[in-house]
């Protein structure tokens, strides 16, 4: 029920803009044999031409992380801010992104930084309950909503992303483990 109210609130707030901007809306749910929600997320990433700002709670999805790295390789400016506690395991998609030089910051200012949204090119937003994880795609009941051509809505999300980004700390790659040969360890 809360999800429906949230979606309705977004649409009502954007109504004056919707009439003038010819918006495009797309919704995906998971789990789904066609990976509808995941494809909504991949769509906004793959269509971005200039910039992508991603706010994530949990981030372990290999397809989403790979799409972000590919977007950066094609010249799109990519930034990711994620919840610090939910992404502090030894290896997450955050580690993959940092190792591919995608700017990532971890936000530990809140009990949880539970946002899940992407802003693209100043006019498109993806949001919903869909965490950027394999579980969200394959096991959880989730939703992803894509709203294009609504710059006023995108500006609000951009403002929130910028605030989260400013208060977060840069993520660094984990230290590289140097493995000594077994013989060297037994001599010490």
Residue pairs with C-beta under 8 A, 6 or more apart in sequence:
3 128
3 129
3 143
7 145
10 127
10 145
10 147
10 153
11 18
13 153
14 23
14 147
14 150
14 152
14 153
17 23
17 150
17 151
17 152
17 153
18 150
21 149
21 150
21 151
22 149
23 147
23 148
23 149
23 150
24 146
24 147
24 148
24 149
25 145
25 146
25 147
25 148
26 40
26 43
26 145
26 146
27 40
27 143
27 144
27 145
27 146
28 36
28 37
28 38
28 39
28 40
28 130
28 143
28 144
28 146
29 36
29 37
29 141
29 142
29 143
29 144
30 36
30 37
30 38
30 130
30 136
30 137
30 138
30 140
30 141
30 142
30 143
30 144
31 137
31 138
31 139
31 140
31 141
35 137
36 144
37 128
37 130
37 136
37 137
37 142
37 143
37 144
38 61
38 63
38 64
38 130
38 136
38 137
38 144
40 126
40 130
40 144
40 145
40 146
41 64
41 118
41 126
41 130
41 132
41 144
42 63
42 64
42 67
43 126
43 146
44 52
44 118
44 120
44 124
44 125
44 126
44 146
45 52
45 64
45 67
45 68
45 71
45 118
45 120
46 67
46 70
46 71
47 120
47 124
48 71
48 76
48 120
48 121
48 124
49 76
49 121
50 76
50 77
50 121
50 122
51 76
51 77
51 78
51 79
51 119
51 120
51 121
51 122
52 68
52 71
52 76
52 77
52 78
52 79
52 118
52 119
52 120
53 78
53 79
53 80
53 81
53 118
53 119
53 120
53 158
53 161
53 162
53 165
54 68
54 78
54 79
54 80
54 81
54 117
54 118
54 132
55 80
55 81
55 82
55 113
55 115
55 116
55 117
55 118
55 160
55 161
55 164
56 80
56 81
56 82
56 83
56 87
56 115
56 116
56 131
56 132
57 82
57 83
57 86
57 112
57 113
57 114
57 115
57 116
57 131
58 82
58 83
58 86
58 87
58 131
58 132
58 133
59 65
59 80
59 82
59 86
59 87
59 92
59 93
59 94
59 131
59 132
59 133
60 92
60 93
60 132
60 133
60 134
61 93
61 132
61 133
61 134
61 136
61 137
62 93
62 96
62 134
64 93
64 132
65 93
65 96
65 97
65 132
68 78
68 80
68 97
68 102
69 96
69 97
69 100
69 102
71 78
72 78
72 100
72 101
72 102
78 102
78 103
79 102
79 103
79 104
79 105
79 161
79 165
80 94
80 97
80 102
80 103
80 104
80 105
81 104
81 105
81 106
81 107
81 113
81 161
81 164
81 165
81 168
82 94
82 104
82 105
82 106
82 107
82 113
82 171
83 106
83 107
83 108
83 110
83 112
83 113
83 114
84 106
84 107
84 108
84 113
84 168
84 169
85 108
85 112
86 112
86 113
87 94
87 106
88 106
90 174
91 174
93 132
94 104
94 106
94 171
95 173
95 174
97 104
98 104
98 171
98 172
98 173
99 173
103 170
104 170
104 171
105 165
105 168
105 169
105 170
105 171
106 168
106 169
106 171
107 113
107 164
107 167
107 168
107 169
108 168
108 169
109 167
109 168
113 164
115 160
115 164
116 127
116 128
116 129
116 130
116 131
116 132
117 125
117 126
117 127
117 157
117 161
118 125
118 126
118 127
119 125
119 154
119 157
119 158
119 161
120 126
120 154
122 151
122 154
122 155
122 158
123 148
123 149
123 150
123 151
123 154
124 146
124 147
124 148
124 149
124 154
125 146
125 147
125 150
125 153
125 154
125 157
126 144
126 145
126 146
126 147
127 144
127 145
127 147
127 157
128 142
128 143
128 144
128 145
129 136
129 142
129 143
130 136
130 137
130 142
130 143
130 144
131 140
131 142
136 142
147 153
147 154
